[in-house]
Amino acid sequence: MKRQATHVLLIEDNPGDADLVRLRLVEGEQSVRLSCVSRLEEGLAVLSNETPSLVLLDLNLPDCHGAETYRRLIEHSPNTPVVVLSGLNDEVLAVKAVHHGVQDYLVKGNFTSEHLGHAIQFAVERQALLRSLELAQKKQLEFKDQFLSHVSHELRTPLTCIHQYVTLLLDGLAGRLAPDQVDHLKTVLKSVNQLHAMIRDLLEATRAESGKMAIDPRCVTIGDLVRQTVAMMRPAADEKKIALKIELDGNLPLVHADPDRVLEVLINLVDNAIKFTPQEGTVTVKGCRVEADPGYVYISVTDTGRGVSVEAKTLIFQRMYQDPDSVDDHRSGLGLGLFISKEIVGLHQGRIWVSSEAGLGSTFTFTLPTYSLAKLLGPVVIYQDRLRPAFVLVSVQLTPLAKIQTGSWKETRRQCLETLRLCVHFDKDLVLPPVEAAGTTNTFFIVASTDLNESGVMTTRIREQLERVLDLKAKCRLTIVTTQINLPSTGTEQNLQQHVQAMADQVTGMILTTTEQDKFGSGRRPPISN
Amino acid sequence: MPNPKILVVDDDPALVRAMRLRLRANNYEVTTATDGYSAIASAQKERPALIVLDLGLPAGDGFVVLNRLQNSDNLCDVPIIVLSARDPQMNEQRALQAGAAAFFQKPADNEELLSAIRLTLSLGQGQQPAWPS
C-alpha cells in the first residue's frame, strides 16, 4: 500500500463516533492526518481555507440532515472526494448519494480499519481519475474547437479563390462566355456556396457543443424577420415552382431575441422545407400566439413534402442526422442545420419541434419569448415582496457629430452598453436591451431604483465613464435625461405583479415618446449608414 | 476626376489578381501588396483612398499593419476594410476596435464588399461635422 500523508476532514457531531473513526485509522496504521469538526458550516469553513484529501461526512449533523448535507458539501467543494458515514444501512439512500457524486457510503460500526483505509484510498484515487477525465474531456473539446477553427480558416482561403474566379468569369470580366459555359459555371458556384455553408455549420456546431455560441438578444419584430427570410428564399422557391406564403397574426408582440440568429433558424427551416417539397408544392411561414402559452410567440414552417417518419422525429434534431430515405439530391448539407437551430432556440429559452404525417408534409415550430418589460423589471424593482421606494428612467442619448461608418458605430454602441452595465447596481437597476432594430439605435435606457434627487450620482458616473471609454468628445454628443417614474400608492403582495405591469407600461410609453422624438423630433439627426 | 486608388493587401497572389480585375472593372485604380511590411511601404508611397486588408500576412500580421496605419499621422485617415478568412467571432470586434471601417469574412459577397467600398469612400469625403457642436 502506498503510504502518503492523507489529510482527512471528519465532519461528525457525535464524539463517540468520531473516536471510533480515529481508532480505526490508528489501528490501520494509516498515515493520516485527521481533523474533526462537528457542524457542516465549520466543515465548509475549513474547506474554504484548506484542501483536505477527503471528507468523511456524517449525515445527521446539528445544522444539516440527510441528502442535503452531501449536496451542500459537494456544491461547495466539487473536487474534494466525499465518503458518507451513516447510521442507516439503506441501499437506496447509498445509491442516491453515489449518483450525486459521493465516492462511498460506509455504515457506522460496520467497517474495520482495513475497510476504512481502502475506502479512503480508493475514494481519493477515483476522484483524481474523475478529475483528469473531466479535464481531458474539456481539453479534447477545446482541441476540437481550435482544430475546426483552424481547418475552417484554411479551407476558406482556397474557397475564396475559387469563388472569386468563378464569379469573375460569370460576371463577364474575363471575356464573353457561351451559354453552356455559363450554366457549367453556375453549377460550380452552387457547389462552392454549399461548401461554404458546410464550413460555417461545422464551426457553429462545435461552438454550440462547447458552449461558446453566444446570442445578443434585443427587442425584435418577428414579422420583419419572417418577411426578410421569405424575400431571401423566394428565388429558390420560384425555381421549383413552390408557393412561398406568409401568415402572420395581427398584433404579434415583440420578441426578445437575437435577430441575426433567429434569421439563421428561419432560413434553415425554409431552406429545408423547399428542399423536401416537390414541385408545385407550398411552403408556409406562420407567426402566431397560443392562448395557453402567452409568454411566447410561435413561429412555424409548414411544407407539403413527404413528411418526417416517426423514427426520424426523435432523431432529426441530432447532430449529423441524415434521413436514410432521402434522395441523394437532398443530401447537400452535413445534417447540422437543425442541430444548430435547436441550440439557437434553446439559448433563447424557446422550444423547437416537428409534427408530421407521412405523405402529408411536416411542420417545424419554434417558440421565442415575448419581449416583456414587466418580466425583466420584476426581479429588479421588487425587493422583499415590495416595490422599491422610488424609480427613475435614465435615457442616455448618443448623437454622432459627423457621418459615422456602420462598423465603428456598431462598436461604439456595444461599448456604450457595456459601460452602462458597469455603471449601475446590477441588483436594483436595469439597463434595458436596445429597443430599436440594429443600425439605428442611439438611445439607451436604464430603469434605476433611486429618486430624482439622488440620481445625479449615477448620471455623473455614466457621463464620466462614457467620456473616458468612448473618447466621446470627438465623436458624439451625449445627452442624459432623467425622468421620474410614478409609483402606485401601495404595493401589497396581491397586486404586486399588476403594479410591475403598470410600471412597465409607463416605462414603455416614456421610451416610445423618446425614440419617436429621436426619429422625427430633431431635423438635425445625422445619417447613420447601414 | 481620377479613379480612387485602392490598396489590396493579401498574401494569396491569385486572389490579389482576381481582386485587381474586379476592382478595375468597377473603375478603381488598384495597387497591391502581399505582406505586412510592403503594405505599409506601399500605403506611404501610393497614398490610397482605401485599403482592403487581409489579417493573416507574412512580415507583419494584419493587426500590426492596422495599428501602424492608424497610429501614423499621415495615414490614419485612410479607411481600412478587413477581408479575412478568420473567425469573425474572435476578430471582428478586435478589428473594429483597432479602427477598421468594416469586417468581411472570406469568401465575401462581391456586391456587399463593393457597396461597402463605395460607401466608405463616399463617407471619407467631406470630413467636416454635420453641424457645429
Interface residues (C-beta under 8 A of the other chain):
Chain A: S149 S152 H153 E154 R156 T157 L159 T160 C161 H163 Q164 Y165 T167 L168 D171 L173 A174 V192 H196 L203 R207 K212 A214 L401 A402 K403 Q405 T406 G407 S408 K410 E411 R414 R477 R524 P526 S529
Chain B: D12 A14 L15 A18 M19 L21 R22 A25 G56 P79 A85 R86 D87 Q89 M90 Q93 L96 Q97 G99 A100 A101 A102 F103 Q105 K106 P107 A108 N110 L119 T120 L123 G126 Q127 Q128 P129 A130 W131 S133
